[in-house]
Amino acid sequence: MLFRAQRDYDASSIPLYCSQVKVESQIVVRPARNVCGAVQLPGDKSISHRYAMLAGIAEGDSRLENYSTGADCASTLACMRALGVTWQKNSDGAIEIQGRGFCLSPPSQPLDCGNSGSTMRMLSGIVAGQKFSSEMIGDESLSRRPMQRVITPLTMMGARIASQEGKPPLCITGSALKAIDYQMPVASAQVKSCLLFAGLYAEGETRVEEPLPTRDHTEVALRAFGVQLESKAIGGGREVRIRRGQRLRGIDARIPGDLSSAAFFLCAAALFPASRLTVPNLLMNPSRARLLDILMQMGLRISVTQLAEIHGELVGSLEVEGGTLQGITISGSDSAAVIDELPVLAAVAPYSAKGIEIRDAKELRVKESDRIAAVAENLRRMGAQVEEREDGLKIPGAQTLHGAELDSFSDHRIAMAFAVAALRAQGETLIRGAESAAISYPAFFSTLEHIVGR
Ligand code: S3P
């Protein structure tokens, strides 16, 4: 066995989306020689959240195939149910959602967003437009994360929001919203999405301007549900305009494979020249696919076939061949475009020829963990040299790492990033808190085990 779980671990049976429950597990990863095979990824997390929310406020039914299997997207579905939206998981695994239109029902309990910042930030835009109050809560990690970035603009639109000095829990009293013209101080797709959702309820035209382009799944999804909006480049970023009074119609969709989950396997493949990997039905949205350019610059050979568009989202199949891992500097808009993939890129950096420098990525400090500190700590435990900076990391290349006892810091992407780093270390690596992977990808460790050659 490549991996040994300390205790039996079946993520699908652990209700991680409930902020009260935590079952710890650890995993041991042994070195590998290559990564070969095919991986089918569960549906993209970002798109799953958005489709579940929009399907809930649409008219008519939606059917979502390949919905994300992660606990975060289960949190979104649970919150929608608490707001009166009915849905079922079919025997074929598809989620069927009966849209209620814009008016939801007052929840009888707090809306439990679990570990999911996307759920809390994006859904706050919808509950702000309701005629009732909602309390939104989260787990320990989410309760430390900044919410002022949605509180400020939603308050300008007319919502009343109480918080713990800008952090959860949030008590949102909805009202008749009015449109705003808002320049976002931080490039955040979650904040943009929150305001576009609130814009569906607000009198007038809401304009949101982002300083750098962020993922555009909300714009694409809104159009798929029948909403008209305008979006164009402005300065170094983008502006989006939306008007209320537009009806959403349910959709029938197959959600493309999650590119941020694929990143772990792609980086694992990049560690070994003998790797050969196939990834069918993968999300290729240009606002997310910068990772593929970066990996190709770093020496991974990637070819894309069977490109298609589904509800405005680009999907393709990847054929990947390992090479010799080169170094790279990632900064500016690239850092924003691959913000979720930076931990795994940093975790493989010591094995690259010339190392990796990451700049302009201060947002990493306010994710599920402080990802800059978490990556630096784990790499040091493996014997790596690392320079930690306020907005990034500088990691020299050509280093030899040894197996060590690591921590996930209760962060799914840290748990998975270091399972990848462990594949080229000398000796075994133990990862505590491995269950965190289930936040986005419950089957991660078993899938990795299938494609790793030793
Ligand atoms: C997400 C946006 C990003 C990303 C998060 C998912 C989204 O967060 O880190 O995992 O689905 O919109 P920010 O919007 O805070 O940058």
Boltz pocket constraint, residues with backbone or C-beta under 6 A from the ligand:
constraints:
  - pocket:
      binder: B
      contacts: [[A, 45], [A, 46], [A, 47], [A, 118], [A, 187], [A, 188], [A, 189], [A, 190], [A, 191], [A, 193], [A, 215], [A, 339], [A, 340], [A, 363]]
      max_distance: 6.0
